[in-house]
Amino acid sequence: MLHFGPEEVEHAAKDLPAALQKIVARALRQNPADRYPSADDMRYDLRDFLHARQGRPYGAKDAEAELSDILKEASDLRKLTAHPDVEKGVFPLPPDLKGDEPGGVH
């Protein structure tokens, strides 16, 4: 699993609407007491965000179409770009898989 800090999250979310950035920021706060108390609470804020958007409401059919588009685009790996901070195709091995210990994976 890759670990990203607050700077990386802010960089990735910079193009999101301010209201959605606020939801993401709250969900990822360092102190658990400052985060959403439950997924249900976060869902309500996300729902409010979607309903407040300009234009028509965002519903299940919209989500299904958007997911379909995302999966179609993601299915062609040649179109995917690596995050600028990660070299494409090279991920560090987690410590438990490096094989440094006896009986480790080599």
Gaussian input, Z-matrix of N, CA and C with variables (Angstrom, degrees):
# hf/3-21g

backbone

0 1
 N
 C     1     B1
 C     2     B2     1     A1
 N     3     B3     2     A2     1     D1
 C     4     B4     3     A3     2     D2
 C     5     B5     4     A4     3     D3
 N     6     B6     5     A5     4     D4
 C     7     B7     6     A6     5     D5
 C     8     B8     7     A7     6     D6
 N     9     B9     8     A8     7     D7
 C    10    B10     9     A9     8     D8
 C    11    B11    10    A10     9     D9
 N    12    B12    11    A11    10    D10
 C    13    B13    12    A12    11    D11
 C    14    B14    13    A13    12    D12
 N    15    B15    14    A14    13    D13
 C    16    B16    15    A15    14    D14
 C    17    B17    16    A16    15    D15
 N    18    B18    17    A17    16    D16
 C    19    B19    18    A18    17    D17
 C    20    B20    19    A19    18    D18
 N    21    B21    20    A20    19    D19
 C    22    B22    21    A21    20    D20
 C    23    B23    22    A22    21    D21
 N    24    B24    23    A23    22    D22
 C    25    B25    24    A24    23    D23
 C    26    B26    25    A25    24    D24
 N    27    B27    26    A26    25    D25
 C    28    B28    27    A27    26    D26
 C    29    B29    28    A28    27    D27
 N    30    B30    29    A29    28    D28
 C    31    B31    30    A30    29    D29
 C    32    B32    31    A31    30    D30
 N    33    B33    32    A32    31    D31
 C    34    B34    33    A33    32    D32
 C    35    B35    34    A34    33    D33
 N    36    B36    35    A35    34    D34
 C    37    B37    36    A36    35    D35
 C    38    B38    37    A37    36    D36
 N    39    B39    38    A38    37    D37
 C    40    B40    39    A39    38    D38
 C    41    B41    40    A40    39    D39
 N    42    B42    41    A41    40    D40
 C    43    B43    42    A42    41    D41
 C    44    B44    43    A43    42    D42
 N    45    B45    44    A44    43    D43
 C    46    B46    45    A45    44    D44
 C    47    B47    46    A46    45    D45
 N    48    B48    47    A47    46    D46
 C    49    B49    48    A48    47    D47
 C    50    B50    49    A49    48    D48
 N    51    B51    50    A50    49    D49
 C    52    B52    51    A51    50    D50
 C    53    B53    52    A52    51    D51
 N    54    B54    53    A53    52    D52
 C    55    B55    54    A54    53    D53
 C    56    B56    55    A55    54    D54
 N    57    B57    56    A56    55    D55
 C    58    B58    57    A57    56    D56
 C    59    B59    58    A58    57    D57
 N    60    B60    59    A59    58    D58
 C    61    B61    60    A60    59    D59
 C    62    B62    61    A61    60    D60
 N    63    B63    62    A62    61    D61
 C    64    B64    63    A63    62    D62
 C    65    B65    64    A64    63    D63
 N    66    B66    65    A65    64    D64
 C    67    B67    66    A66    65    D65
 C    68    B68    67    A67    66    D66
 N    69    B69    68    A68    67    D67
 C    70    B70    69    A69    68    D68
 C    71    B71    70    A70    69    D69
 N    72    B72    71    A71    70    D70
 C    73    B73    72    A72    71    D71
 C    74    B74    73    A73    72    D72
 N    75    B75    74    A74    73    D73
 C    76    B76    75    A75    74    D74
 C    77    B77    76    A76    75    D75
 N    78    B78    77    A77    76    D76
 C    79    B79    78    A78    77    D77
 C    80    B80    79    A79    78    D78
 N    81    B81    80    A80    79    D79
 C    82    B82    81    A81    80    D80
 C    83    B83    82    A82    81    D81
 N    84    B84    83    A83    82    D82
 C    85    B85    84    A84    83    D83
 C    86    B86    85    A85    84    D84
 N    87    B87    86    A86    85    D85
 C    88    B88    87    A87    86    D86
 C    89    B89    88    A88    87    D87
 N    90    B90    89    A89    88    D88
 C    91    B91    90    A90    89    D89
 C    92    B92    91    A91    90    D90
 N    93    B93    92    A92    91    D91
 C    94    B94    93    A93    92    D92
 C    95    B95    94    A94    93    D93
 N    96    B96    95    A95    94    D94
 C    97    B97    96    A96    95    D95
 C    98    B98    97    A97    96    D96
 N    99    B99    98    A98    97    D97
 C   100   B100    99    A99    98    D98
 C   101   B101   100   A100    99    D99
 N   102   B102   101   A101   100   D100
 C   103   B103   102   A102   101   D101
 C   104   B104   103   A103   102   D102
 N   105   B105   104   A104   103   D103
 C   106   B106   105   A105   104   D104
 C   107   B107   106   A106   105   D105
 N   108   B108   107   A107   106   D106
 C   109   B109   108   A108   107   D107
 C   110   B110   109   A109   108   D108
 N   111   B111   110   A110   109   D109
 C   112   B112   111   A111   110   D110
 C   113   B113   112   A112   111   D111
 N   114   B114   113   A113   112   D112
 C   115   B115   114   A114   113   D113
 C   116   B116   115   A115   114   D114
 N   117   B117   116   A116   115   D115
 C   118   B118   117   A117   116   D116
 C   119   B119   118   A118   117   D117
 N   120   B120   119   A119   118   D118
 C   121   B121   120   A120   119   D119
 C   122   B122   121   A121   120   D120
 N   123   B123   122   A122   121   D121
 C   124   B124   123   A123   122   D122
 C   125   B125   124   A124   123   D123
 N   126   B126   125   A125   124   D124
 C   127   B127   126   A126   125   D125
 C   128   B128   127   A127   126   D126
 N   129   B129   128   A128   127   D127
 C   130   B130   129   A129   128   D128
 C   131   B131   130   A130   129   D129
 N   132   B132   131   A131   130   D130
 C   133   B133   132   A132   131   D131
 C   134   B134   133   A133   132   D132
 N   135   B135   134   A134   133   D133
 C   136   B136   135   A135   134   D134
 C   137   B137   136   A136   135   D135
 N   138   B138   137   A137   136   D136
 C   139   B139   138   A138   137   D137
 C   140   B140   139   A139   138   D138
 N   141   B141   140   A140   139   D139
 C   142   B142   141   A141   140   D140
 C   143   B143   142   A142   141   D141
 N   144   B144   143   A143   142   D142
 C   145   B145   144   A144   143   D143
 C   146   B146   145   A145   144   D144
 N   147   B147   146   A146   145   D145
 C   148   B148   147   A147   146   D146
 C   149   B149   148   A148   147   D147
 N   150   B150   149   A149   148   D148
 C   151   B151   150   A150   149   D149
 C   152   B152   151   A151   150   D150
 N   153   B153   152   A152   151   D151
 C   154   B154   153   A153   152   D152
 C   155   B155   154   A154   153   D153
 N   156   B156   155   A155   154   D154
 C   157   B157   156   A156   155   D155
 C   158   B158   157   A157   156   D156
 N   159   B159   158   A158   157   D157
 C   160   B160   159   A159   158   D158
 C   161   B161   160   A160   159   D159
 N   162   B162   161   A161   160   D160
 C   163   B163   162   A162   161   D161
 C   164   B164   163   A163   162   D162
 N   165   B165   164   A164   163   D163
 C   166   B166   165   A165   164   D164
 C   167   B167   166   A166   165   D165
 N   168   B168   167   A167   166   D166
 C   169   B169   168   A168   167   D167
 C   170   B170   169   A169   168   D168
 N   171   B171   170   A170   169   D169
 C   172   B172   171   A171   170   D170
 C   173   B173   172   A172   171   D171
 N   174   B174   173   A173   172   D172
 C   175   B175   174   A174   173   D173
 C   176   B176   175   A175   174   D174
 N   177   B177   176   A176   175   D175
 C   178   B178   177   A177   176   D176
 C   179   B179   178   A178   177   D177
 N   180   B180   179   A179   178   D178
 C   181   B181   180   A180   179   D179
 C   182   B182   181   A181   180   D180
 N   183   B183   182   A182   181   D181
 C   184   B184   183   A183   182   D182
 C   185   B185   184   A184   183   D183
 N   186   B186   185   A185   184   D184
 C   187   B187   186   A186   185   D185
 C   188   B188   187   A187   186   D186
 N   189   B189   188   A188   187   D187
 C   190   B190   189   A189   188   D188
 C   191   B191   190   A190   189   D189
 N   192   B192   191   A191   190   D190
 C   193   B193   192   A192   191   D191
 C   194   B194   193   A193   192   D192
 N   195   B195   194   A194   193   D193
 C   196   B196   195   A195   194   D194
 C   197   B197   196   A196   195   D195
 N   198   B198   197   A197   196   D196
 C   199   B199   198   A198   197   D197
 C   200   B200   199   A199   198   D198
 N   201   B201   200   A200   199   D199
 C   202   B202   201   A201   200   D200
 C   203   B203   202   A202   201   D201
 N   204   B204   203   A203   202   D202
 C   205   B205   204   A204   203   D203
 C   206   B206   205   A205   204   D204
 N   207   B207   206   A206   205   D205
 C   208   B208   207   A207   206   D206
 C   209   B209   208   A208   207   D207
 N   210   B210   209   A209   208   D208
 C   211   B211   210   A210   209   D209
 C   212   B212   211   A211   210   D210
 N   213   B213   212   A212   211   D211
 C   214   B214   213   A213   212   D212
 C   215   B215   214   A214   213   D213
 N   216   B216   215   A215   214   D214
 C   217   B217   216   A216   215   D215
 C   218   B218   217   A217   216   D216
 N   219   B219   218   A218   217   D217
 C   220   B220   219   A219   218   D218
 C   221   B221   220   A220   219   D219
 N   222   B222   221   A221   220   D220
 C   223   B223   222   A222   221   D221
 C   224   B224   223   A223   222   D222
 N   225   B225   224   A224   223   D223
 C   226   B226   225   A225   224   D224
 C   227   B227   226   A226   225   D225
 N   228   B228   227   A227   226   D226
 C   229   B229   228   A228   227   D227
 C   230   B230   229   A229   228   D228
 N   231   B231   230   A230   229   D229
 C   232   B232   231   A231   230   D230
 C   233   B233   232   A232   231   D231
 N   234   B234   233   A233   232   D232
 C   235   B235   234   A234   233   D233
 C   236   B236   235   A235   234   D234
 N   237   B237   236   A236   235   D235
 C   238   B238   237   A237   236   D236
 C   239   B239   238   A238   237   D237
 N   240   B240   239   A239   238   D238
 C   241   B241   240   A240   239   D239
 C   242   B242   241   A241   240   D240
 N   243   B243   242   A242   241   D241
 C   244   B244   243   A243   242   D242
 C   245   B245   244   A244   243   D243
 N   246   B246   245   A245   244   D244
 C   247   B247   246   A246   245   D245
 C   248   B248   247   A247   246   D246
 N   249   B249   248   A248   247   D247
 C   250   B250   249   A249   248   D248
 C   251   B251   250   A250   249   D249
 N   252   B252   251   A251   250   D250
 C   253   B253   252   A252   251   D251
 C   254   B254   253   A253   252   D252
 N   255   B255   254   A254   253   D253
 C   256   B256   255   A255   254   D254
 C   257   B257   256   A256   255   D255
 N   258   B258   257   A257   256   D256
 C   259   B259   258   A258   257   D257
 C   260   B260   259   A259   258   D258
 N   261   B261   260   A260   259   D259
 C   262   B262   261   A261   260   D260
 C   263   B263   262   A262   261   D261
 N   264   B264   263   A263   262   D262
 C   265   B265   264   A264   263   D263
 C   266   B266   265   A265   264   D264
 N   267   B267   266   A266   265   D265
 C   268   B268   267   A267   266   D266
 C   269   B269   268   A268   267   D267
 N   270   B270   269   A269   268   D268
 C   271   B271   270   A270   269   D269
 C   272   B272   271   A271   270   D270
 N   273   B273   272   A272   271   D271
 C   274   B274   273   A273   272   D272
 C   275   B275   274   A274   273   D273
 N   276   B276   275   A275   274   D274
 C   277   B277   276   A276   275   D275
 C   278   B278   277   A277   276   D276
 N   279   B279   278   A278   277   D277
 C   280   B280   279   A279   278   D278
 C   281   B281   280   A280   279   D279
 N   282   B282   281   A281   280   D280
 C   283   B283   282   A282   281   D281
 C   284   B284   283   A283   282   D282
 N   285   B285   284   A284   283   D283
 C   286   B286   285   A285   284   D284
 C   287   B287   286   A286   285   D285
 N   288   B288   287   A287   286   D286
 C   289   B289   288   A288   287   D287
 C   290   B290   289   A289   288   D288
 N   291   B291   290   A290   289   D289
 C   292   B292   291   A291   290   D290
 C   293   B293   292   A292   291   D291
 N   294   B294   293   A293   292   D292
 C   295   B295   294   A294   293   D293
 C   296   B296   295   A295   294   D294
 N   297   B297   296   A296   295   D295
 C   298   B298   297   A297   296   D296
 C   299   B299   298   A298   297   D297
 N   300   B300   299   A299   298   D298
 C   301   B301   300   A300   299   D299
 C   302   B302   301   A301   300   D300
 N   303   B303   302   A302   301   D301
 C   304   B304   303   A303   302   D302
 C   305   B305   304   A304   303   D303
 N   306   B306   305   A305   304   D304
 C   307   B307   306   A306   305   D305
 C   308   B308   307   A307   306   D306
 N   309   B309   308   A308   307   D307
 C   310   B310   309   A309   308   D308
 C   311   B311   310   A310   309   D309
 N   312   B312   311   A311   310   D310
 C   313   B313   312   A312   311   D311
 C   314   B314   313   A313   312   D312
 N   315   B315   314   A314   313   D313
 C   316   B316   315   A315   314   D314
 C   317   B317   316   A316   315   D315

   B1=1.4428
   B2=1.5247
   B3=1.3074
   B4=1.4474
   B5=1.5205
   B6=1.3169
   B7=1.4558
   B8=1.5170
   B9=1.2984
   B10=1.4504
   B11=1.5125
   B12=1.2978
   B13=1.4522
   B14=1.5231
   B15=1.3193
   B16=1.4654
   B17=1.5256
   B18=1.3257
   B19=1.4626
   B20=1.5222
   B21=1.3250
   B22=1.4650
   B23=1.5231
   B24=1.3257
   B25=1.4673
   B26=1.5211
   B27=1.3257
   B28=1.4643
   B29=1.5209
   B30=1.3306
   B31=1.4606
   B32=1.5295
   B33=1.3260
   B34=1.4677
   B35=1.5260
   B36=1.3295
   B37=1.4707
   B38=1.5231
   B39=1.3215
   B40=1.4722
   B41=1.5227
   B42=1.3264
   B43=1.4592
   B44=1.5281
   B45=1.3189
   B46=1.4708
   B47=1.5265
   B48=1.3198
   B49=1.4656
   B50=1.5293
   B51=1.3331
   B52=1.4690
   B53=1.5251
   B54=1.3319
   B55=1.4710
   B56=1.5278
   B57=1.3230
   B58=1.4639
   B59=1.5268
   B60=1.3283
   B61=1.4667
   B62=1.5267
   B63=1.3209
   B64=1.4724
   B65=1.5349
   B66=1.3212
   B67=1.4725
   B68=1.5253
   B69=1.3252
   B70=1.4704
   B71=1.5249
   B72=1.3304
   B73=1.4627
   B74=1.5264
   B75=1.3237
   B76=1.4606
   B77=1.5233
   B78=1.3128
   B79=1.4683
   B80=1.5224
   B81=1.3342
   B82=1.4656
   B83=1.5220
   B84=1.3034
   B85=1.4701
   B86=1.5212
   B87=1.3119
   B88=1.4627
   B89=1.5252
   B90=1.3124
   B91=1.4617
   B92=1.5388
   B93=1.3347
   B94=1.4650
   B95=1.5245
   B96=1.3195
   B97=1.4667
   B98=1.5299
   B99=1.3315
   B100=1.4596
   B101=1.5251
   B102=1.3347
   B103=1.4696
   B104=1.5165
   B105=1.3244
   B106=1.4612
   B107=1.5212
   B108=1.3435
   B109=1.4654
   B110=1.5238
   B111=1.3425
   B112=1.4648
   B113=1.5268
   B114=1.3163
   B115=1.4644
   B116=1.5227
   B117=1.3014
   B118=1.4561
   B119=1.5331
   B120=1.3412
   B121=1.4633
   B122=1.5346
   B123=1.3240
   B124=1.4601
   B125=1.5247
   B126=1.3137
   B127=1.4655
   B128=1.5189
   B129=1.3312
   B130=1.4662
   B131=1.5225
   B132=1.3285
   B133=1.4618
   B134=1.5266
   B135=1.3325
   B136=1.4649
   B137=1.5305
   B138=1.3079
   B139=1.4695
   B140=1.5242
   B141=1.3301
   B142=1.4690
   B143=1.5209
   B144=1.3264
   B145=1.4610
   B146=1.5250
   B147=1.3278
   B148=1.4634
   B149=1.5247
   B150=1.3215
   B151=1.4661
   B152=1.5237
   B153=1.3157
   B154=1.4621
   B155=1.5312
   B156=1.3243
   B157=1.4653
   B158=1.5192
   B159=1.3102
   B160=1.4631
   B161=1.5280
   B162=1.2985
   B163=1.4600
   B164=1.5074
   B165=1.3070
   B166=1.4638
   B167=1.5222
   B168=1.3139
   B169=1.4791
   B170=1.5265
   B171=1.3020
   B172=1.4569
   B173=1.5231
   B174=1.3117
   B175=1.4620
   B176=1.5116
   B177=1.3283
   B178=1.4649
   B179=1.5291
   B180=1.3351
   B181=1.4674
   B182=1.5216
   B183=1.3357
   B184=1.4618
   B185=1.5269
   B186=1.3169
   B187=1.4693
   B188=1.5242
   B189=1.3254
   B190=1.4633
   B191=1.5324
   B192=1.3283
   B193=1.4696
   B194=1.5268
   B195=1.3186
   B196=1.4595
   B197=1.5254
   B198=1.3286
   B199=1.4597
   B200=1.5261
   B201=1.3150
   B202=1.4603
   B203=1.5235
   B204=1.3308
   B205=1.4687
   B206=1.5218
   B207=1.3228
   B208=1.4696
   B209=1.5229
   B210=1.3263
   B211=1.4639
   B212=1.5239
   B213=1.3295
   B214=1.4679
   B215=1.5190
   B216=1.3315
   B217=1.4568
   B218=1.5281
   B219=1.3161
   B220=1.4682
   B221=1.5229
   B222=1.3264
   B223=1.4638
   B224=1.5299
   B225=1.3212
   B226=1.4532
   B227=1.5198
   B228=1.3196
   B229=1.4587
   B230=1.5205
   B231=1.3270
   B232=1.4655
   B233=1.5200
   B234=1.3393
   B235=1.4630
   B236=1.5238
   B237=1.3214
   B238=1.4533
   B239=1.5173
   B240=1.3196
   B241=1.4493
   B242=1.5139
   B243=1.2988
   B244=1.4588
   B245=1.5186
   B246=1.3043
   B247=1.4632
   B248=1.5169
   B249=1.3364
   B250=1.4627
   B251=1.5237
   B252=1.3217
   B253=1.4629
   B254=1.5228
   B255=1.3265
   B256=1.4638
   B257=1.5210
   B258=1.3070
   B259=1.4559
   B260=1.5202
   B261=1.3114
   B262=1.4642
   B263=1.5273
   B264=1.3228
   B265=1.4513
   B266=1.5094
   B267=1.3059
   B268=1.4633
   B269=1.5197
   B270=1.2960
   B271=1.4567
   B272=1.5157
   B273=1.3058
   B274=1.4655
   B275=1.5252
   B276=1.3156
   B277=1.4585
   B278=1.5199
   B279=1.3254
   B280=1.4639
   B281=1.5246
   B282=1.3402
   B283=1.4731
   B284=1.5244
   B285=1.3260
   B286=1.4600
   B287=1.5331
   B288=1.3318
   B289=1.4606
   B290=1.5266
   B291=1.3112
   B292=1.4622
   B293=1.5090
   B294=1.3265
   B295=1.4515
   B296=1.5108
   B297=1.3303
   B298=1.4696
   B299=1.5111
   B300=1.3030
   B301=1.4620
   B302=1.5171
   B303=1.3207
   B304=1.4648
   B305=1.5182
   B306=1.3125
   B307=1.4593
   B308=1.5202
   B309=1.3473
   B310=1.4573
   B311=1.5069
   B312=1.3174
   B313=1.4411
   B314=1.5269
   B315=1.3266
   B316=1.4625
   B317=1.4975
   A1=107.75
   A2=115.48
   A3=119.70
   A4=109.32
   A5=116.68
   A6=121.14
   A7=109.22
   A8=116.02
   A9=121.35
   A10=108.61
   A11=116.20
   A12=121.64
   A13=110.99
   A14=116.39
   A15=121.18
   A16=113.25
   A17=117.33
   A18=119.88
   A19=111.20
   A20=116.93
   A21=120.69
   A22=111.09
   A23=116.50
   A24=120.24
   A25=109.61
   A26=117.42
   A27=120.48
   A28=110.85
   A29=116.70
   A30=120.32
   A31=110.81
   A32=117.17
   A33=121.09
   A34=111.80
   A35=117.49
   A36=121.35
   A37=113.10
   A38=117.96
   A39=120.37
   A40=113.54
   A41=117.87
   A42=120.61
   A43=113.26
   A44=116.95
   A45=120.59
   A46=109.87
   A47=116.80
   A48=118.98
   A49=110.30
   A50=115.95
   A51=121.50
   A52=112.10
   A53=116.87
   A54=119.87
   A55=111.35
   A56=117.13
   A57=120.65
   A58=110.54
   A59=117.58
   A60=120.77
   A61=110.43
   A62=116.37
   A63=121.05
   A64=110.64
   A65=116.85
   A66=121.27
   A67=109.85
   A68=116.49
   A69=120.88
   A70=110.31
   A71=116.09
   A72=120.26
   A73=111.26
   A74=116.54
   A75=119.37
   A76=110.87
   A77=117.06
   A78=121.03
   A79=112.10
   A80=116.68
   A81=120.70
   A82=114.05
   A83=118.15
   A84=119.89
   A85=110.69
   A86=114.93
   A87=120.34
   A88=111.87
   A89=117.10
   A90=121.12
   A91=109.05
   A92=118.05
   A93=120.48
   A94=113.71
   A95=117.73
   A96=120.29
   A97=111.62
   A98=116.98
   A99=121.70
   A100=112.72
   A101=117.06
   A102=121.57
   A103=110.16
   A104=115.30
   A105=119.72
   A106=108.64
   A107=117.37
   A108=119.25
   A109=112.78
   A110=116.19
   A111=119.44
   A112=109.31
   A113=115.70
   A114=120.56
   A115=110.00
   A116=116.33
   A117=120.94
   A118=111.07
   A119=116.50
   A120=120.42
   A121=110.74
   A122=116.31
   A123=119.49
   A124=110.53
   A125=116.14
   A126=120.65
   A127=110.67
   A128=117.63
   A129=120.52
   A130=111.07
   A131=117.40
   A132=120.03
   A133=111.21
   A134=116.79
   A135=119.98
   A136=110.75
   A137=116.12
   A138=120.35
   A139=110.24
   A140=117.02
   A141=120.45
   A142=110.88
   A143=116.92
   A144=120.83
   A145=110.85
   A146=116.68
   A147=119.99
   A148=112.00
   A149=117.05
   A150=120.10
   A151=112.25
   A152=118.27
   A153=121.67
   A154=112.27
   A155=116.83
   A156=120.42
   A157=111.19
   A158=115.69
   A159=121.14
   A160=108.69
   A161=116.41
   A162=120.14
   A163=111.61
   A164=114.40
   A165=118.91
   A166=111.75
   A167=116.75
   A168=120.02
   A169=111.53
   A170=115.32
   A171=123.38
   A172=107.03
   A173=117.12
   A174=120.30
   A175=112.50
   A176=115.52
   A177=122.41
   A178=111.66
   A179=117.71
   A180=119.92
   A181=111.16
   A182=116.33
   A183=120.02
   A184=110.76
   A185=116.04
   A186=120.88
   A187=110.24
   A188=116.74
   A189=120.65
   A190=110.80
   A191=117.02
   A192=120.76
   A193=110.90
   A194=116.60
   A195=120.28
   A196=110.58
   A197=117.20
   A198=120.89
   A199=110.49
   A200=116.97
   A201=120.62
   A202=110.79
   A203=116.69
   A204=120.62
   A205=111.26
   A206=116.52
   A207=121.23
   A208=110.34
   A209=116.91
   A210=120.51
   A211=111.93
   A212=117.00
   A213=119.31
   A214=110.47
   A215=116.19
   A216=120.45
   A217=110.78
   A218=117.00
   A219=121.29
   A220=111.95
   A221=117.55
   A222=119.44
   A223=112.07
   A224=117.47
   A225=120.98
   A226=108.25
   A227=116.81
   A228=122.15
   A229=112.79
   A230=117.13
   A231=119.67
   A232=111.47
   A233=117.14
   A234=120.65
   A235=112.55
   A236=116.56
   A237=119.79
   A238=110.51
   A239=115.44
   A240=119.69
   A241=108.88
   A242=115.75
   A243=120.10
   A244=108.94
   A245=116.23
   A246=120.67
   A247=106.49
   A248=118.39
   A249=119.74
   A250=114.53
   A251=117.38
   A252=120.24
   A253=112.84
   A254=117.39
   A255=121.25
   A256=108.50
   A257=116.88
   A258=120.23
   A259=108.50
   A260=116.99
   A261=121.95
   A262=110.50
   A263=114.59
   A264=120.97
   A265=115.16
   A266=118.84
   A267=120.89
   A268=108.83
   A269=116.32
   A270=122.06
   A271=108.54
   A272=117.79
   A273=119.21
   A274=110.45
   A275=115.47
   A276=119.59
   A277=109.82
   A278=116.83
   A279=119.26
   A280=108.98
   A281=116.90
   A282=119.81
   A283=113.64
   A284=118.16
   A285=119.67
   A286=112.83
   A287=118.16
   A288=120.47
   A289=113.07
   A290=117.46
   A291=120.30
   A292=113.44
   A293=117.44
   A294=119.86
   A295=113.76
   A296=117.48
   A297=120.83
   A298=112.41
   A299=117.17
   A300=120.83
   A301=109.72
   A302=117.76
   A303=120.11
   A304=109.84
   A305=115.24
   A306=119.15
   A307=112.41
   A308=116.80
   A309=121.21
   A310=111.31
   A311=116.99
   A312=122.60
   A313=108.98
   A314=117.27
   A315=121.06
   A316=109.68
   D1=134.83
   D2=176.23
   D3=-86.36
   D4=146.23
   D5=178.90
   D6=-111.87
   D7=130.92
   D8=178.98
   D9=-119.57
   D10=139.92
   D11=178.57
   D12=-92.68
   D13=-179.76
   D14=-178.17
   D15=-57.86
   D16=-35.49
   D17=-179.21
   D18=-64.65
   D19=-42.22
   D20=179.81
   D21=-65.96
   D22=-38.87
   D23=178.86
   D24=-66.65
   D25=-44.18
   D26=178.12
   D27=-60.43
   D28=-42.00
   D29=178.90
   D30=-62.99
   D31=-44.20
   D32=-178.89
   D33=-68.05
   D34=-29.85
   D35=-175.35
   D36=-97.38
   D37=4.22
   D38=-172.52
   D39=-61.45
   D40=-26.32
   D41=-178.66
   D42=-92.02
   D43=-0.19
   D44=178.51
   D45=-77.82
   D46=154.12
   D47=173.74
   D48=-59.55
   D49=149.53
   D50=-176.20
   D51=-55.22
   D52=-40.44
   D53=-178.97
   D54=-63.49
   D55=-37.50
   D56=178.88
   D57=-74.18
   D58=-36.11
   D59=174.93
   D60=-59.04
   D61=-38.85
   D62=179.87
   D63=-63.66
   D64=-40.66
   D65=179.07
   D66=-65.50
   D67=-45.85
   D68=179.63
   D69=-61.88
   D70=-44.60
   D71=-179.32
   D72=-60.45
   D73=-42.37
   D74=179.86
   D75=-65.85
   D76=-40.30
   D77=-179.26
   D78=-64.47
   D79=-26.65
   D80=-174.78
   D81=-108.02
   D82=12.18
   D83=-179.74
   D84=-59.08
   D85=146.67
   D86=-175.97
   D87=-65.11
   D88=-42.44
   D89=-178.80
   D90=-83.58
   D91=116.55
   D92=-178.83
   D93=-54.86
   D94=-29.26
   D95=-179.83
   D96=-68.05
   D97=-20.33
   D98=179.83
   D99=-91.44
   D100=-8.63
   D101=-179.78
   D102=-83.20
   D103=177.56
   D104=174.20
   D105=-62.73
   D106=135.76
   D107=179.45
   D108=-66.66
   D109=-25.70
   D110=179.67
   D111=-153.38
   D112=162.12
   D113=176.10
   D114=-63.32
   D115=-30.79
   D116=178.93
   D117=-62.79
   D118=-40.71
   D119=178.25
   D120=-64.80
   D121=-39.86
   D122=177.92
   D123=-66.81
   D124=-38.68
   D125=179.02
   D126=-59.58
   D127=-40.48
   D128=179.12
   D129=-62.76
   D130=-42.40
   D131=178.10
   D132=-65.82
   D133=-39.86
   D134=177.87
   D135=-65.16
   D136=-41.37
   D137=178.04
   D138=-62.83
   D139=-44.38
   D140=177.75
   D141=-60.57
   D142=-41.28
   D143=177.48
   D144=-59.74
   D145=-47.68
   D146=-178.50
   D147=-64.17
   D148=-39.26
   D149=-179.20
   D150=-72.50
   D151=-23.27
   D152=-178.93
   D153=-85.03
   D154=-9.84
   D155=-179.19
   D156=-63.25
   D157=150.63
   D158=176.00
   D159=-67.40
   D160=148.84
   D161=178.11
   D162=93.20
   D163=-160.70
   D164=-175.81
   D165=-77.38
   D166=158.54
   D167=179.06
   D168=-61.83
   D169=153.21
   D170=179.23
   D171=-99.04
   D172=117.88
   D173=-176.53
   D174=-124.67
   D175=-167.31
   D176=-175.76
   D177=-60.46
   D178=-40.18
   D179=-179.97
   D180=-65.91
   D181=-37.84
   D182=177.40
   D183=-64.87
   D184=-43.15
   D185=179.74
   D186=-63.66
   D187=-41.52
   D188=179.68
   D189=-63.74
   D190=-43.08
   D191=179.27
   D192=-65.59
   D193=-42.17
   D194=-179.96
   D195=-64.71
   D196=-44.36
   D197=178.59
   D198=-62.25
   D199=-40.87
   D200=178.40
   D201=-60.36
   D202=-43.88
   D203=178.22
   D204=-62.75
   D205=-43.08
   D206=179.97
   D207=-61.95
   D208=-44.91
   D209=-178.74
   D210=-68.10
   D211=-37.05
   D212=176.33
   D213=-62.24
   D214=-45.67
   D215=-179.91
   D216=-65.21
   D217=-41.28
   D218=-177.50
   D219=-72.10
   D220=-21.45
   D221=-177.81
   D222=-70.23
   D223=-20.87
   D224=175.98
   D225=-97.24
   D226=93.85
   D227=-174.39
   D228=-61.64
   D229=-22.97
   D230=179.43
   D231=-68.20
   D232=-23.42
   D233=-179.53
   D234=-84.35
   D235=-18.22
   D236=-177.59
   D237=-74.95
   D238=139.30
   D239=176.04
   D240=-108.94
   D241=145.08
   D242=178.02
   D243=-76.82
   D244=151.76
   D245=173.37
   D246=-59.54
   D247=140.03
   D248=-176.40
   D249=-56.58
   D250=-23.33
   D251=-178.71
   D252=-90.86
   D253=-2.23
   D254=-177.99
   D255=-125.81
   D256=124.51
   D257=177.89
   D258=-69.63
   D259=133.50
   D260=-176.68
   D261=-59.13
   D262=126.17
   D263=176.06
   D264=83.50
   D265=1.58
   D266=-178.28
   D267=-122.82
   D268=112.80
   D269=178.28
   D270=-123.22
   D271=138.56
   D272=178.11
   D273=-67.82
   D274=142.65
   D275=176.92
   D276=-75.58
   D277=139.23
   D278=174.47
   D279=-62.97
   D280=151.90
   D281=-177.36
   D282=-54.37
   D283=-34.74
   D284=-177.29
   D285=-75.19
   D286=-7.00
   D287=178.80
   D288=-113.26
   D289=3.88
   D290=-177.51
   D291=-74.50
   D292=-20.83
   D293=178.35
   D294=79.41
   D295=19.03
   D296=179.64
   D297=-73.63
   D298=-21.63
   D299=-177.47
   D300=-100.47
   D301=156.11
   D302=176.27
   D303=-57.47
   D304=135.62
   D305=179.51
   D306=82.72
   D307=2.38
   D308=179.92
   D309=-73.24
   D310=165.38
   D311=178.67
   D312=-76.02
   D313=135.46
   D314=-179.71
   D315=-113.04

